[in-house]
Amino acid sequence: MKLVIGNKNYSTWSLRPWLLLDYFSLDFTEIIESLGPDQLGQRLGQYSASNKVPVLLDDEVCVWDSLAICEYINEQYLAGKGWPKSVANRALARSLSAQMHSGFGAMRNEMPMNIRAKRQLNLSRDAQRDIQLVQQAWHNAMAQSGGPWLAGEFSIVDCMFAPVVMRFETYNIPLSASAQSYAEQMLALPSIKKWIASALTEDEVVQVDEAGH
């Protein structure tokens, strides 16, 4: 099984399935492609017609899009352990994952993941609203599930929100007590520490993702 990813410093979508694979100690090979603009579409197009990362290659199976990859891993290798056991918590986890997948656009656009950096931003009202909505979603989810992760046990939904934790760290976003506790728990994960350590060794600068000052 091969996972094609972008720069670990910048690629939020790559982090999500990588974290699922590493957390559950699955055997895979990572292929890193630069997200720099030089022949980017041509380079990524050799793996899938999406011309994007991540892409999972498993024998004859090709899966692209982070959430689709996580679903495939869950079905094929985790016997369903990628989602919570209880029906209610699975519904919660899937709802939050879908919300993260398609929502919080202002926050994501204004705050690109940049693990190596510590930066300051003047955020729009929409981005500030997204930040508050994320924190409220985390608080409500853990209150409903009982924690310690968003939907009880660690699952795909935590992988979906891991890049948000990275963003909050980079841009020094003030967090509520419950959100800060969740962020610290994520940053303490051995898999996340491994990803961060690799990101810190990268020296390529993708200028479009260097927001703020």
Residue frames relative to the residue before (quaternion, step in Angstrom):
aa qw qx qy qz dx dy dz
M 1.0000 0.0000 0.0000 0.0000 0.00 0.00 0.00
K 0.0891 -0.7963 0.5981 0.0117 3.57 -0.89 1.03
L 0.1371 -0.7676 0.6215 0.0760 3.56 -1.05 0.82
V 0.2141 -0.7696 0.5941 0.0946 3.54 -0.65 1.19
I 0.0138 0.8155 -0.5744 0.0692 3.56 -0.65 1.14
G 0.4665 -0.6422 0.5232 0.3103 3.54 -1.35 0.17
N 0.7822 -0.2813 0.2363 0.5032 3.55 -1.30 -0.25
K 0.4474 -0.7084 0.4728 0.2729 3.59 -0.76 0.97
N 0.5901 0.5815 -0.3714 0.4191 3.57 1.11 -0.49
Y 0.8160 0.3050 -0.1059 0.4795 3.56 0.98 -0.86
S 0.7125 0.5424 -0.2726 0.3519 3.58 0.91 -0.90
T 0.2566 -0.7963 0.5367 0.1101 3.54 -0.16 1.34
W 0.6790 0.5024 -0.3030 0.4414 3.56 0.85 -0.94
S 0.6346 0.5314 -0.3310 0.4531 3.59 1.09 -0.67
L 0.6176 0.5765 -0.3465 0.4077 3.57 1.00 -0.82
R 0.6412 0.5908 -0.3409 0.3515 3.58 0.88 -0.91
P 0.7503 0.3471 -0.2502 0.5040 3.67 0.59 -0.94
W 0.5752 0.5758 -0.3858 0.4344 3.59 1.10 -0.60
L 0.6561 0.5168 -0.3112 0.4534 3.58 0.92 -0.90
L 0.6371 0.5210 -0.3314 0.4614 3.60 0.96 -0.81
L 0.6712 0.5001 -0.2967 0.4597 3.57 0.88 -0.94
D 0.7118 0.4566 -0.2701 0.4602 3.58 0.83 -0.95
Y 0.6245 0.5534 -0.3478 0.4275 3.60 0.96 -0.82
F 0.7577 0.3528 -0.1912 0.5146 3.58 0.96 -0.86
S 0.4604 -0.7399 0.4089 0.2708 3.59 1.28 0.45
L 0.2833 0.7539 -0.5359 0.2533 3.56 0.92 0.92
D 0.4783 -0.6789 0.4874 0.2698 3.55 -1.12 0.73
F 0.2481 0.7552 -0.5766 0.1886 3.58 -0.62 1.10
T 0.3460 -0.6986 0.5879 0.2158 3.51 -1.34 0.40
E 0.2411 -0.7689 0.5712 0.1563 3.58 -0.85 0.87
I 0.1398 -0.7445 0.6495 0.0660 3.52 -1.10 0.85
I 0.1559 -0.8164 0.5526 0.0621 3.58 -0.53 1.17
E 0.0874 -0.7730 0.6281 0.0182 3.54 -0.87 1.06
S 0.4871 -0.6630 0.4863 0.2943 3.56 -0.91 0.90
L 0.3388 -0.7245 0.5651 0.2024 3.54 -1.12 0.73
G 0.3554 0.7244 -0.5002 0.3143 3.56 1.24 0.34
P 0.6172 -0.6341 0.3351 0.3234 3.58 -1.07 0.71
D 0.5328 0.6614 -0.4095 0.3331 3.62 1.14 -0.44
Q 0.8347 -0.1718 0.0573 0.5200 3.59 -0.46 1.30
L 0.1605 0.8403 -0.5070 0.1051 3.58 1.10 0.67
G 0.6849 0.4891 -0.2965 0.4514 3.58 0.78 -0.97
Q 0.6558 0.5076 -0.3108 0.4644 3.57 0.96 -0.83
R 0.6685 0.5045 -0.3051 0.4533 3.58 0.93 -0.87
L 0.7163 0.4303 -0.2617 0.4829 3.59 0.89 -0.90
G 0.6046 0.6008 -0.3428 0.3951 3.57 1.16 -0.59
Q 0.5701 0.5966 -0.3886 0.4100 3.58 1.21 -0.32
Y 0.6977 0.4647 -0.2665 0.4756 3.59 1.24 -0.38
S 0.7894 -0.1239 0.0839 0.5954 3.59 1.02 -0.73
A 0.6123 -0.5752 0.4076 0.3579 3.54 -1.27 0.45
S 0.5344 0.6360 -0.4071 0.3797 3.59 1.23 -0.20
N 0.2396 -0.7913 0.5145 0.2277 3.58 1.20 -0.57
K 0.6225 0.4975 -0.3421 0.4979 3.55 1.12 0.69
V 0.3051 -0.6780 0.6172 0.2575 3.51 -1.40 0.10
P 0.5856 -0.1294 -0.7927 -0.1092 1.51 -2.31 1.00
V 0.1529 -0.7301 0.6528 0.1323 3.50 -1.42 0.23
L 0.2017 -0.7575 0.6091 0.1204 3.58 -0.98 0.86
L 0.0955 -0.7737 0.6259 0.0214 3.55 -0.88 1.04
D 0.0689 0.7962 -0.5899 0.1154 3.55 -0.54 1.22
D 0.7642 -0.2177 0.0692 0.6032 3.56 0.05 1.35
E 0.8253 -0.1735 0.1369 0.5196 3.61 -0.62 -1.08
V 0.5874 0.5890 -0.3602 0.4223 3.58 1.27 -0.13
C 0.0634 -0.7677 0.6375 0.0121 3.53 -1.00 0.96
V 0.0000 0.7970 -0.6022 0.0465 3.57 -0.71 1.11
W 0.0386 -0.7855 0.6173 0.0229 3.56 -0.91 0.91
D 0.6711 0.4180 -0.4127 0.4523 3.52 -1.35 0.50
S 0.5464 -0.6840 0.3860 0.2909 3.53 -0.74 1.15
L 0.7064 0.4611 -0.2834 0.4561 3.56 0.79 -0.99
A 0.6345 0.5199 -0.3321 0.4656 3.60 1.01 -0.74
I 0.6318 0.5222 -0.3277 0.4699 3.58 1.03 -0.77
C 0.6528 0.5105 -0.3162 0.4618 3.58 0.93 -0.88
E 0.6393 0.5183 -0.3244 0.4662 3.58 0.99 -0.79
Y 0.6471 0.5133 -0.3190 0.4647 3.59 0.97 -0.84
I 0.6461 0.5149 -0.3170 0.4659 3.58 0.90 -0.92
N 0.6495 0.5312 -0.3110 0.4464 3.56 0.94 -0.92
E 0.7065 0.4590 -0.2632 0.4699 3.58 0.87 -0.92
Q 0.7667 0.4277 -0.2061 0.4322 3.54 0.81 -1.05
Y 0.8352 0.2321 -0.0693 0.4938 3.58 0.99 -0.81
L 0.7585 0.4032 -0.2152 0.4646 3.60 1.10 -0.46
A 0.3527 -0.7610 0.4823 0.2529 3.59 1.26 0.03
G 0.7499 -0.4191 0.2052 0.4689 3.57 1.01 0.87
K 0.5015 0.6924 -0.4158 0.3101 3.62 1.24 -0.16
G 0.5289 0.6423 -0.4094 0.3743 3.58 1.24 -0.14
W 0.7148 0.3156 -0.2162 0.5854 3.57 1.30 -0.32
P 0.6265 -0.5518 0.3823 0.3961 3.62 -1.17 0.45
K 0.6093 -0.5876 0.4005 0.3508 3.55 -1.23 0.50
S 0.7260 0.4468 -0.2685 0.4486 3.58 0.80 -0.94
V 0.5911 -0.5884 0.4237 0.3533 3.56 -1.11 0.71
A 0.6662 0.5141 -0.3061 0.4451 3.58 0.90 -0.93
N 0.6969 0.4589 -0.2807 0.4744 3.58 0.90 -0.87
R 0.5977 0.5349 -0.3651 0.4726 3.61 1.11 -0.56
A 0.6461 0.5092 -0.3223 0.4685 3.58 0.95 -0.84
L 0.6377 0.5212 -0.3170 0.4703 3.56 0.99 -0.84
A 0.6798 0.5010 -0.2899 0.4503 3.58 0.85 -0.99
R 0.6742 0.4843 -0.3006 0.4697 3.58 0.93 -0.83
S 0.6341 0.5288 -0.3357 0.4534 3.59 0.99 -0.75
L 0.6809 0.4788 -0.2842 0.4758 3.57 0.90 -0.93
S 0.6281 0.5366 -0.3356 0.4527 3.59 1.01 -0.76
A 0.6641 0.4907 -0.2998 0.4778 3.57 0.95 -0.87
Q 0.6274 0.5323 -0.3312 0.4619 3.58 1.03 -0.79
M 0.6681 0.4870 -0.2944 0.4794 3.58 0.95 -0.85
H 0.6348 0.5673 -0.3209 0.4150 3.55 0.99 -0.87
S 0.8221 0.2442 -0.0926 0.5060 3.58 0.91 -0.90
G 0.7285 0.4704 -0.2309 0.4412 3.59 1.20 -0.34
F 0.7365 0.4336 -0.3181 0.4103 3.53 -1.40 -0.27
G 0.1419 0.8643 -0.4735 0.0932 3.55 1.11 0.75
A 0.6529 0.5183 -0.3346 0.4396 3.58 0.92 -0.81
M 0.6466 0.5154 -0.3119 0.4680 3.56 0.93 -0.89
R 0.6897 0.4858 -0.2890 0.4525 3.56 0.82 -0.95
N 0.6846 0.4888 -0.2951 0.4531 3.59 0.94 -0.84
E 0.7342 0.4292 -0.2366 0.4698 3.57 0.95 -0.84
M 0.7710 0.2944 -0.1421 0.5465 3.59 1.21 -0.52
P 0.0469 -0.8172 0.5740 0.0235 3.62 0.38 1.12
M 0.5373 -0.6103 0.4627 0.3531 3.57 -1.08 0.69
N 0.1097 0.7690 -0.6151 0.1348 3.56 -0.89 1.01
I 0.1856 -0.8623 0.4612 0.0961 3.54 0.41 1.30
R 0.6567 0.5347 -0.3229 0.4226 3.60 1.01 -0.74
A 0.7255 0.5020 -0.2264 0.4127 3.55 1.11 -0.71
K 0.1397 -0.6809 0.6983 0.1712 3.46 -1.49 0.21
R 0.0764 0.8385 -0.5250 0.1243 3.56 -0.34 1.25
Q 0.3106 -0.7174 0.5919 0.1964 3.51 -1.36 0.32
L 0.1017 -0.7980 0.5938 0.0168 3.54 -1.08 0.81
N 0.2780 -0.6717 0.6463 0.2320 3.50 -1.33 0.40
L 0.1624 -0.8489 0.5004 0.0518 3.54 -0.05 1.34
S 0.5140 -0.6217 0.4993 0.3161 3.52 -1.19 0.63
R 0.6502 -0.4967 0.3888 0.4235 3.54 -1.27 0.25
D 0.6282 0.5414 -0.3405 0.4431 3.58 1.03 -0.74
A 0.6641 0.4920 -0.3084 0.4709 3.59 0.96 -0.83
Q 0.6388 0.5148 -0.3270 0.4690 3.57 0.99 -0.80
R 0.6322 0.5207 -0.3281 0.4706 3.56 1.04 -0.76
D 0.6302 0.5306 -0.3339 0.4581 3.60 0.98 -0.80
I 0.6370 0.5328 -0.3257 0.4519 3.58 0.96 -0.85
Q 0.6703 0.4832 -0.2980 0.4779 3.57 0.94 -0.84
L 0.6427 0.5236 -0.3234 0.4563 3.59 1.01 -0.77
V 0.6261 0.5262 -0.3363 0.4669 3.59 1.02 -0.76
Q 0.6765 0.4928 -0.3023 0.4562 3.57 0.84 -0.93
Q 0.6538 0.5019 -0.3134 0.4716 3.57 1.00 -0.79
A 0.6275 0.5330 -0.3280 0.4631 3.56 1.06 -0.78
W 0.6402 0.5128 -0.3237 0.4715 3.59 0.96 -0.81
H 0.6686 0.5107 -0.3024 0.4481 3.56 0.85 -0.98
N 0.6864 0.4872 -0.2851 0.4585 3.57 0.85 -1.00
A 0.6480 0.5353 -0.3226 0.4353 3.58 0.97 -0.87
M 0.7087 0.4472 -0.2751 0.4712 3.58 0.84 -0.93
A 0.5999 0.5359 -0.3625 0.4706 3.58 1.14 -0.54
Q 0.6805 0.4828 -0.2827 0.4732 3.58 1.02 -0.80
S 0.7538 0.4101 -0.2155 0.4659 3.58 0.86 -0.98
G 0.4486 -0.6797 0.4596 0.3543 3.56 1.15 -0.59
G 0.4335 -0.7322 0.4356 0.2936 3.59 1.33 0.04
P 0.5429 0.0729 -0.7509 -0.3689 1.53 -2.40 -0.62
W 0.6518 0.4501 -0.3136 0.5236 3.57 1.30 -0.24
L 0.7667 -0.4155 0.2117 0.4412 3.56 -1.25 0.25
A 0.8061 0.1665 -0.0828 0.5619 3.57 0.93 -0.82
G 0.7447 -0.3229 0.1874 0.5532 3.55 1.07 0.78
E 0.8073 -0.0199 0.0535 0.5874 3.57 -0.25 -1.26
F 0.6547 -0.4963 0.3849 0.4206 3.58 -1.26 0.42
S 0.1111 0.8025 -0.5745 0.1167 3.57 -0.88 0.95
I 0.7866 -0.3340 0.2389 0.4611 3.54 -1.35 -0.06
V 0.6250 0.5559 -0.3597 0.4135 3.60 0.96 -0.75
D 0.6328 0.5106 -0.3404 0.4722 3.61 1.05 -0.62
C 0.6050 0.5333 -0.3460 0.4794 3.58 1.12 -0.64
M 0.6467 0.5359 -0.3195 0.4387 3.57 0.99 -0.80
F 0.7521 0.3867 -0.2118 0.4899 3.59 1.01 -0.74
A 0.4209 0.7285 -0.4618 0.2809 3.62 1.21 -0.14
P 0.6726 0.4863 -0.3356 0.4456 3.67 0.84 -0.75
V 0.5813 0.5656 -0.3815 0.4435 3.59 1.15 -0.48
V 0.6121 0.5333 -0.3380 0.4761 3.57 1.05 -0.76
M 0.6346 0.5253 -0.3255 0.4641 3.59 0.99 -0.82
R 0.6500 0.5170 -0.3120 0.4614 3.58 0.97 -0.86
F 0.6529 0.5177 -0.3224 0.4492 3.57 0.85 -0.93
E 0.6490 0.5185 -0.3103 0.4622 3.58 1.05 -0.79
T 0.6714 0.5207 -0.2996 0.4340 3.59 0.86 -0.95
Y 0.7968 0.3163 -0.1436 0.4945 3.55 0.84 -1.02
N 0.4316 -0.7477 0.4315 0.2617 3.57 1.29 0.41
I 0.1588 0.8128 -0.5360 0.1639 3.55 0.85 1.06
P 0.4015 -0.6982 0.5280 0.2692 3.63 -0.76 0.94
L 0.1310 -0.8156 0.5630 0.0239 3.56 -0.83 1.02
S 0.5536 -0.5602 0.4945 0.3676 3.51 -1.28 0.42
A 0.6888 -0.4886 0.3292 0.4223 3.58 -1.23 0.35
S 0.6946 0.4697 -0.2921 0.4600 3.59 0.85 -0.90
A 0.6532 0.5007 -0.3170 0.4714 3.59 1.01 -0.75
Q 0.6315 0.5272 -0.3277 0.4646 3.58 1.02 -0.75
S 0.6402 0.5235 -0.3179 0.4637 3.56 1.00 -0.83
Y 0.6564 0.4975 -0.3106 0.4745 3.58 0.96 -0.85
A 0.6504 0.5222 -0.3179 0.4508 3.59 0.92 -0.90
E 0.6631 0.5009 -0.3070 0.4638 3.59 0.92 -0.86
Q 0.6235 0.5323 -0.3343 0.4649 3.57 1.06 -0.73
M 0.6488 0.5070 -0.3142 0.4725 3.58 1.00 -0.84
L 0.6868 0.4949 -0.2875 0.4480 3.59 0.86 -0.94
A 0.6544 0.5170 -0.3069 0.4586 3.59 1.21 -0.47
L 0.4820 0.6725 -0.4434 0.3446 3.61 1.20 -0.22
P 0.5213 -0.6419 0.4551 0.3303 3.63 -0.87 0.85
S 0.6455 0.5235 -0.3319 0.4463 3.61 0.96 -0.77
I 0.6554 0.4943 -0.3101 0.4795 3.59 0.99 -0.82
K 0.6273 0.5281 -0.3365 0.4630 3.58 1.00 -0.78
K 0.6382 0.5293 -0.3196 0.4587 3.57 1.04 -0.79
W 0.6479 0.5111 -0.3100 0.4721 3.58 0.97 -0.89
I 0.6658 0.5064 -0.3042 0.4559 3.59 0.87 -0.96
A 0.6378 0.5341 -0.3289 0.4469 3.59 0.93 -0.87
S 0.6624 0.4871 -0.3027 0.4821 3.59 0.99 -0.81
A 0.6362 0.5398 -0.3282 0.4429 3.57 0.98 -0.85
L 0.6720 0.5209 -0.2943 0.4364 3.56 1.01 -0.82
T 0.6338 0.5144 -0.3396 0.4672 3.59 1.22 -0.29
E 0.5687 0.5987 -0.3877 0.4097 3.60 1.20 -0.32
D 0.1587 -0.8070 0.5618 0.0891 3.57 -1.02 0.75
E 0.4748 0.6631 -0.4570 0.3549 3.60 1.21 0.01
V 0.2144 -0.7580 0.6050 0.1163 3.55 -1.04 0.83
V 0.1216 -0.7510 0.6466 0.0562 3.57 -0.79 1.08
Q 0.3670 -0.8180 0.3930 0.2045 3.50 0.00 1.35
V 0.6197 0.5737 -0.3475 0.4075 3.57 1.03 -0.72
D 0.7143 0.4326 -0.2431 0.4934 3.58 1.19 -0.51
E 0.5539 0.5907 -0.3947 0.4341 3.59 1.27 0.20
A 0.0515 0.8347 -0.5413 0.0872 3.57 0.47 1.24
G 0.7887 0.3460 -0.2370 0.4496 3.54 -1.25 0.45
H 0.4012 -0.6937 0.5423 0.2525 3.55 -1.27 -0.38
